[in-house]
Amino acid sequence: MLSSSQVHQFEFSSALLALRSSSCSSHNGKKSIAATRSRPTVWKIKSSATPTPSAETISINPRSIIENYKGGVGVGVLVGVPVKLKVTVTVKAPAGQSLELEFVSSQAHDGSDEGITVPGTATKTLGLWESLEDDTVQYVCELNLPAGFGEVGAVRVLEINHDKGIFVENIVLTSDGSTTAMACNSWVQPSNDEIRVFFPNKSYLPSDTPSGIKKFRKQDLESLRGEGPNEDEQGQRKASDRIYAYDKYNDLGNPAEVEMVRPVLGGPRHPYPRRCRTGRPRVNIDGEDHEMNTKEDYYVPRDDVFSPLKSADFEDKQILSAIQGLIPKLMAGGNSNLPFPNFSKIDNLVSFNVPLNTRSIEAQGIDIDTIKKLLHVIKLLFETEGPHFQFRAPELLLRDRFSWLRDEEFARQTLAGLNPLSIELVKEWPIKSKLDPSTYGPAESAITNDIVERQINGVMTVDEAIKNKKLFIIDYHDILLPNVQAVRELEGTTLYGSRALFFLTENNTLMPIAIELTRPIIDNEPQWRHVFTPSSDATNLWLWRLAKVHVLAHDSGYHQLVSHWVRTHCWMEPYAIAANRQLSVMHPIYKLLHPHFRYTMAINANAQQTLINAGGVIESCFSPKRYSMQLSSAAYDQLWCFDMEALPADLIRRGMAVEDPTAEHGVKLTIEDYPYAKDGLELWDAIKIWVSNYVKIYYQDENAIATDTELQAWWTEVRTKGHEDKKDEPWWPVLNTKESLIETLTTIIWVASGHHAAVNFGQYGYASYFPNRPTIARTNVPLEDFSDTEIANLMRKPEDELMKCYPSQVQAITVLVVLNMLPNHSPDEEYIGDQLPPMWTGNNAVEGKFKMFKGRLSIMNGSIEDRNNDPMLRNRTGAGVVPYKLLEQLSGPGVTGKGVPNSVSI
């Protein structure tokens, strides 16, 4: 006997069926596909109550159905009585008329190793989907589950009537007024070789997996690793594939052109993290396998590609290539080395209009209308009025037009600028290199006690300054010096080993006191080095300015290649690959980490094709040029340790903090007014508390962590495959306690969110006006060569020497265009702690802890605002000073200079 609620639902189902052309349990008399294919996996939550369906539940409006299931507790099943089940599948992108489905019980029956299966056909709702968002459609299926079926453990998509695949957003199971939500957010392909399985929004450790779906949990992971034992030997991946495997960075160059060949990154010669394997054809050059690289066939797993909204906002990866090729012709008639003639022209670059060289364009046979069309296509990058570019002035320039020239601002940005991760406390004196002196020259720095004490007006001795933690340094001497000779053989650039020394004043601000530039022994030339200091003397003042250009160029390169690329983008990809290969979508740690992998592989693929590739933006516009990526490999090899990527550990390593259990965040800052560290520690703590609360929901004791087969396989693969070149290092955490697991997960989430936000979203604000952060220094300082001509030019018109050293017009414009895109928030950005991911819908325990996380971040936002208004904090407030907002949680779309997304998504 059916209950009144079941009768009510049956009447509604009958009415809906009258609108459709076919039933669910069989499709035009065809044999069930389930009978011919192996089955997948699923689970479901029982509901003890059977409430009467709400008005929203029985409404014909699909949108209200979606809204109604949020927070539902599961589909109830009556023992011994068939249960009427309604299934709603929400799909993005146009699709066919029906979906062949199969429903799997969570528990195995009659000694089988899998659950009972029931087939069904879901058909597109007729005329109802127009009320949903654009390109969203819904399918509805109604069927009877047999008595004793139990909970639905999985829904399998056996067949779709669409030749391009569909994006399944969610599946909702409704019965007796209760619902089970399944957040899918995955592509299903029409291939007969793939049967997709989706699971409800409930997490299971491997040992707790319901018996009916254990087999399917395993099969689902196997499909993501590829088929067969020789998965790494498979051929080229198709765009529709969802396969995750590892490879070296062997595709940055072009094997077809000798000048475009680049070393393979990954392996003993050039240690490096691994990327996602694409399987393209290879060619062996000098004993290394290089992958053929064309932009049209770059593989990203189907579920990791940009959404249509993200793609439209990004303006497609091909635009960067088009711009890069046209800029020389637009700006300088093909002369890529042409310097800016004066500061007025530089100021116009980011203030008002940059005129196009129309005569040069026409002379080269380029149609002006074509240029206008291109400018229209990239309207998000440029606002066009006639034959002009327009770039908006950054806040730095609007607040203080000459801030970039001041030494105080130069020093402030080491703590609150684009790269606040390189400043270190000087712990030993004299400063010494670790490089071989027989190859590179004397190890001891040329910065002496006399120089330091003279610059600080004798307020204390060097020994006292060291003891009182007053001396700080940015030291690129050892990482750059081995590359100097090779870089100097290239046209249009130069390089030194460099050091910049700072003194901490009484008001917690830094004062630059010395810059040391070093050229190593080259051929028969001895080591050359010189210490530059601030000066009121005209000649030495200009030499100091030139030395700052070199140091800033080094810092720009290190920031982009190491602090940004290696330590966020490149570092994160192996964790995402391993998670997809080893952690089931049902695993609670997969659910925790998944939002922090969003778009990372897609944006990295774009970078590999346009930014870090041979002849790309980095090689064209940054000092190391073609040796840039080798330099990033050296930094990874010499400096990168997983345990030091945790923010507190990184601060302690650099001497910028010390452990202090009595301090607010467990560490005491060496410089209290250190905006990146101060704001970052608040975010770090909020993340760690959230992760700790989450982990304790699922792991009751240490044994549960040590025996979690999927978790241990994931972490082993991260170390032995993702970071294979460092697999034997002793500092890798062992995941055998709650503390080690919490610290590891917090570190990964911090890097994906806070660390990346700090080094990415200030790029336009700090670097678009390139005198503040030049990306390249193209000429040696005049004192090195000491020729009569160079000295005469310096004396006659020092500004000309500065212009020759600065980036060329083409380089500056190229970087400016890129900086319009890299720190841009897309309209579909997902910010940390802002919205509960749909995979946790209905989980009251997780929802409660997430609300606490969100509340802490709201408090953090208020604290940041308070600090930015505190006149005593001079590294973030003052006349013309740009407030430090990079770690504020939220932002609107566009280039805003704030906002912390969940993931490395741009």
Secondary structure as the mmCIF struct_conf table of DSSP 4:
data_model
#
loop_
_struct_conf.conf_type_id
_struct_conf.id
_struct_conf.beg_label_comp_id
_struct_conf.beg_label_asym_id
_struct_conf.beg_label_seq_id
_struct_conf.end_label_comp_id
_struct_conf.end_label_asym_id
_struct_conf.end_label_seq_id
HELX_RH_AL_P HELX_RH_AL_P1 SER A 4 ALA A 18
TURN_TY1_P TURN_TY1_P1 LEU A 19 LEU A 19
BEND BEND1 ARG A 20 SER A 22
BEND BEND2 CYS A 24 HIS A 27
TURN_TY1_P TURN_TY1_P2 ASN A 28 GLY A 29
HELX_LH_PP_P HELX_LH_PP_P1 LYS A 30 SER A 32
HELX_RH_3T_P HELX_RH_3T_P1 ILE A 33 THR A 36
BEND BEND3 ARG A 37 ARG A 37
BEND BEND4 SER A 48 SER A 48
HELX_LH_PP_P HELX_LH_PP_P2 PRO A 51 SER A 54
TURN_TY1_P TURN_TY1_P3 ALA A 55 ILE A 58
BEND BEND5 ILE A 60 ILE A 60
HELX_RH_AL_P HELX_RH_AL_P2 PRO A 62 TYR A 69
TURN_TY1_P TURN_TY1_P4 LYS A 70 GLY A 71
TURN_TY1_P TURN_TY1_P5 VAL A 79 GLY A 80
BEND BEND6 VAL A 81 VAL A 81
STRN STRN1 VAL A 83 LYS A 92
BEND BEND7 ALA A 93 ALA A 93
BEND BEND8 GLN A 97 GLN A 97
STRN STRN2 SER A 98 ALA A 108
TURN_TY1_P TURN_TY1_P6 ASP A 110 GLY A 111
BEND BEND9 ASP A 113 GLU A 114
STRN STRN3 GLY A 115 LYS A 124
HELX_LH_PP_P HELX_LH_PP_P3 THR A 125 THR A 125
TURN_TY1_P TURN_TY1_P7 LEU A 126 LEU A 128
HELX_RH_3T_P HELX_RH_3T_P2 TRP A 129 SER A 131
BEND BEND10 LEU A 132 GLU A 133
TURN_TY1_P TURN_TY1_P8 ASP A 134 ASP A 135
STRN STRN4 THR A 136 LEU A 145
HELX_LH_PP_P HELX_LH_PP_P4 PRO A 146 PRO A 146
TURN_TY1_P TURN_TY1_P9 ALA A 147 GLY A 148
BEND BEND11 GLU A 151 GLU A 151
STRN STRN5 VAL A 152 ILE A 160
BEND BEND12 ASN A 161 ASN A 161
TURN_TY1_P TURN_TY1_P10 ASP A 163 LYS A 164
STRN STRN6 ILE A 166 SER A 175
TURN_TY1_P TURN_TY1_P11 ASP A 176 GLY A 177
STRN STRN7 SER A 178 VAL A 188
TURN_TY1_P TURN_TY1_P12 ASN A 192 ASP A 193
STRN STRN8 ARG A 196 PHE A 198
BEND BEND13 ASN A 201 ASN A 201
HELX_RH_3T_P HELX_RH_3T_P3 PRO A 206 ASP A 208
HELX_RH_3T_P HELX_RH_3T_P4 SER A 211 ILE A 213
HELX_RH_AL_P HELX_RH_AL_P3 LYS A 214 ARG A 225
BEND BEND14 GLU A 227 GLY A 228
TURN_TY1_P TURN_TY1_P13 PRO A 229 ASN A 230
HELX_RH_3T_P HELX_RH_3T_P5 GLU A 231 GLU A 233
HELX_LH_PP_P HELX_LH_PP_P5 GLN A 236 LYS A 238
TURN_TY1_P TURN_TY1_P14 ALA A 239 SER A 240
STRN STRN9 TYR A 246 ASP A 247
STRN STRN10 TYR A 249 TYR A 249
BEND BEND15 LEU A 252 GLY A 253
TURN_TY1_P TURN_TY1_P15 PRO A 255 ALA A 256
BEND BEND16 GLU A 257 GLU A 257
HELX_RH_3T_P HELX_RH_3T_P6 VAL A 258 MET A 260
HELX_LH_PP_P HELX_LH_PP_P6 PRO A 263 VAL A 264
STRN STRN11 LEU A 265 LEU A 265
BEND BEND17 GLY A 266 HIS A 270
STRN STRN12 ARG A 275 CYS A 276
STRN STRN13 ARG A 282 ILE A 285
TURN_TY1_P TURN_TY1_P16 ASP A 286 GLY A 287
STRN STRN14 GLU A 288 GLU A 291
HELX_RH_3T_P HELX_RH_3T_P7 LYS A 295 ASP A 297
HELX_RH_3T_P HELX_RH_3T_P8 ARG A 302 ASP A 304
BEND BEND18 VAL A 305 VAL A 305
HELX_LH_PP_P HELX_LH_PP_P7 PHE A 306 SER A 307
HELX_RH_AL_P HELX_RH_AL_P4 PRO A 308 PHE A 314
TURN_TY1_P TURN_TY1_P17 GLU A 315 GLU A 315
HELX_RH_AL_P HELX_RH_AL_P5 LYS A 317 ALA A 332
TURN_TY1_P TURN_TY1_P18 GLY A 333 GLY A 334
TURN_TY1_P TURN_TY1_P19 SER A 336 ASN A 337
HELX_LH_PP_P HELX_LH_PP_P8 LEU A 338 PHE A 340
BEND BEND19 PRO A 341 ASN A 342
HELX_RH_AL_P HELX_RH_AL_P6 PHE A 343 SER A 351
BEND BEND20 PHE A 352 PHE A 352
STRN STRN15 ASN A 353 PRO A 355
HELX_RH_AL_P HELX_RH_AL_P7 THR A 358 ALA A 363
TURN_TY1_P TURN_TY1_P20 GLN A 364 GLY A 365
HELX_RH_AL_P HELX_RH_AL_P8 ILE A 368 VAL A 377
TURN_TY1_P TURN_TY1_P21 ILE A 378 LEU A 381
BEND BEND21 GLU A 385 PRO A 387
STRN STRN16 HIS A 388 GLN A 390
HELX_LH_PP_P HELX_LH_PP_P9 ARG A 392 PRO A 394
HELX_RH_AL_P HELX_RH_AL_P9 GLU A 395 ARG A 399
TURN_TY1_P TURN_TY1_P22 ARG A 401 PHE A 402
HELX_RH_3T_P HELX_RH_3T_P9 SER A 403 LEU A 405
HELX_RH_AL_P HELX_RH_AL_P10 ASP A 407 ALA A 416
BEND BEND22 GLY A 417 LEU A 418
TURN_TY1_P TURN_TY1_P23 PRO A 420 LEU A 421
BEND BEND23 SER A 422 SER A 422
STRN STRN17 GLU A 424 LEU A 425
BEND BEND24 GLU A 428 PRO A 430
STRN STRN18 LYS A 432 LYS A 432
BEND BEND25 LEU A 435 LEU A 435
HELX_RH_AL_P HELX_RH_AL_P11 PRO A 437 TYR A 440
BEND BEND26 ALA A 443 ALA A 443
STRN STRN19 GLU A 444 GLU A 444
BEND BEND27 ALA A 446 ALA A 446
HELX_RH_AL_P HELX_RH_AL_P12 ASN A 449 GLN A 455
TURN_TY1_P TURN_TY1_P24 ILE A 456 GLY A 458
BEND BEND28 VAL A 459 MET A 460
HELX_RH_AL_P HELX_RH_AL_P13 VAL A 462 LYS A 467
TURN_TY1_P TURN_TY1_P25 ASN A 468 LYS A 469
STRN STRN20 LEU A 471 ASP A 475
HELX_RH_AL_P HELX_RH_AL_P14 HIS A 477 LEU A 480
HELX_RH_3T_P HELX_RH_3T_P10 LEU A 481 ASN A 483
HELX_RH_AL_P HELX_RH_AL_P15 VAL A 484 ARG A 488
TURN_TY1_P TURN_TY1_P26 GLU A 489 GLU A 489
BEND BEND29 LEU A 490 LEU A 490
TURN_TY1_P TURN_TY1_P27 GLU A 491 GLY A 492
STRN STRN21 GLY A 497 LEU A 504
TURN_TY1_P TURN_TY1_P28 GLU A 506 ASN A 507
BEND BEND30 ASN A 508 ASN A 508
STRN STRN22 LEU A 510 ARG A 519
STRN STRN23 ILE A 522 ILE A 522
TURN_TY1_P TURN_TY1_P29 ASP A 523 ASN A 524
STRN STRN24 GLU A 525 GLU A 525
HELX_LH_PP_P HELX_LH_PP_P10 PRO A 526 GLN A 527
STRN STRN25 TRP A 528 PHE A 532
BEND BEND31 SER A 536 ASP A 537
HELX_RH_AL_P HELX_RH_AL_P16 ALA A 538 TYR A 558
HELX_RH_PI_P HELX_RH_PI_P1 HIS A 559 CYS A 570
HELX_RH_AL_P HELX_RH_AL_P17 TRP A 571 GLN A 582
BEND BEND32 LEU A 583 LEU A 583
TURN_TY1_P TURN_TY1_P30 VAL A 585 MET A 586
BEND BEND33 HIS A 587 HIS A 587
HELX_RH_AL_P HELX_RH_AL_P18 PRO A 588 LEU A 593
HELX_RH_3T_P HELX_RH_3T_P11 HIS A 594 PHE A 597
TURN_TY1_P TURN_TY1_P31 ARG A 598 TYR A 599
HELX_RH_AL_P HELX_RH_AL_P19 THR A 600 THR A 610
TURN_TY1_P TURN_TY1_P32 LEU A 611 LEU A 611
BEND BEND34 ILE A 612 ASN A 613
TURN_TY1_P TURN_TY1_P33 ALA A 614 GLY A 615
BEND BEND35 GLY A 616 GLY A 616
HELX_RH_AL_P HELX_RH_AL_P20 VAL A 617 CYS A 621
BEND BEND36 PHE A 622 PHE A 622
TURN_TY1_P TURN_TY1_P34 SER A 623 PRO A 624
HELX_RH_3T_P HELX_RH_3T_P12 LYS A 625 TYR A 627
HELX_RH_AL_P HELX_RH_AL_P21 SER A 628 LEU A 639
HELX_RH_3T_P HELX_RH_3T_P13 PHE A 642 GLU A 645
BEND BEND37 ALA A 646 ALA A 646
HELX_RH_AL_P HELX_RH_AL_P22 LEU A 647 ARG A 653
TURN_TY1_P TURN_TY1_P35 ARG A 654 GLY A 655
BEND BEND38 MET A 656 MET A 656
STRN STRN26 ALA A 657 GLU A 659
TURN_TY1_P TURN_TY1_P36 PRO A 661 THR A 662
BEND BEND39 ALA A 663 ALA A 663
TURN_TY1_P TURN_TY1_P37 GLU A 664 HIS A 665
BEND BEND40 GLY A 666 GLY A 666
STRN STRN27 VAL A 667 LEU A 669
BEND BEND41 THR A 670 GLU A 672
HELX_RH_AL_P HELX_RH_AL_P23 PRO A 675 TYR A 698
BEND BEND42 ASP A 701 ASP A 701
HELX_RH_AL_P HELX_RH_AL_P24 GLU A 702 ALA A 706
TURN_TY1_P TURN_TY1_P38 THR A 707 THR A 707
HELX_RH_AL_P HELX_RH_AL_P25 THR A 709 GLU A 717
HELX_RH_PI_P HELX_RH_PI_P2 VAL A 718 GLY A 722
TURN_TY1_P TURN_TY1_P39 HIS A 723 HIS A 723
HELX_RH_3T_P HELX_RH_3T_P14 GLU A 724 LYS A 726
TURN_TY1_P TURN_TY1_P40 LYS A 727 ASP A 728
TURN_TY1_P TURN_TY1_P41 PRO A 730 TRP A 731
BEND BEND43 TRP A 732 TRP A 732
HELX_LH_PP_P HELX_LH_PP_P11 PRO A 733 VAL A 734
BEND BEND44 THR A 737 THR A 737
HELX_RH_AL_P HELX_RH_AL_P26 LYS A 738 TRP A 750
HELX_RH_PI_P HELX_RH_PI_P3 VAL A 751 HIS A 755
HELX_RH_AL_P HELX_RH_AL_P27 HIS A 756 ASN A 760
TURN_TY1_P TURN_TY1_P42 PHE A 761 GLY A 762
HELX_RH_AL_P HELX_RH_AL_P28 GLN A 763 ALA A 767
BEND BEND45 SER A 768 TYR A 769
TURN_TY1_P TURN_TY1_P43 PHE A 770 ASN A 772
BEND BEND46 ARG A 773 ARG A 773
BEND BEND47 THR A 775 THR A 775
BEND BEND48 THR A 779 THR A 779
HELX_RH_AL_P HELX_RH_AL_P29 PRO A 782 ASP A 785
HELX_RH_AL_P HELX_RH_AL_P30 ASP A 788 ARG A 796
HELX_RH_AL_P HELX_RH_AL_P31 PRO A 798 CYS A 805
BEND BEND49 TYR A 806 TYR A 806
HELX_LH_PP_P HELX_LH_PP_P12 PRO A 807 SER A 808
HELX_RH_AL_P HELX_RH_AL_P32 GLN A 809 LEU A 819
TURN_TY1_P TURN_TY1_P44 ASN A 820 PRO A 823
HELX_LH_PP_P HELX_LH_PP_P13 ASN A 824 ASN A 824
STRN STRN28 HIS A 825 HIS A 825
HELX_LH_PP_P HELX_LH_PP_P14 SER A 826 SER A 826
TURN_TY1_P TURN_TY1_P45 PRO A 827 ASP A 828
STRN STRN29 TYR A 831 TYR A 831
TURN_TY1_P TURN_TY1_P46 ILE A 832 ASP A 834
BEND BEND50 GLN A 835 GLN A 835
HELX_RH_3T_P HELX_RH_3T_P15 PRO A 838 TRP A 840
TURN_TY1_P TURN_TY1_P47 THR A 841 GLY A 842
HELX_RH_AL_P HELX_RH_AL_P33 ASN A 844 ASN A 868
TURN_TY1_P TURN_TY1_P48 ASN A 869 ASN A 869
TURN_TY1_P TURN_TY1_P49 PRO A 871 MET A 872
TURN_TY1_P TURN_TY1_P50 ARG A 874 ARG A 876
BEND BEND51 GLY A 878 GLY A 878
TURN_TY1_P TURN_TY1_P51 ALA A 879 GLY A 880
HELX_LH_PP_P HELX_LH_PP_P15 VAL A 881 PRO A 883
TURN_TY1_P TURN_TY1_P52 LEU A 886 LEU A 887
BEND BEND52 GLN A 889 GLN A 889
BEND BEND53 PRO A 893 PRO A 893
STRN STRN30 GLY A 894 GLY A 894
BEND BEND54 VAL A 895 VAL A 895
BEND BEND55 GLY A 897 GLY A 897
STRN STRN31 PRO A 901 PRO A 901
BEND BEND56 ASN A 902 SER A 903
#
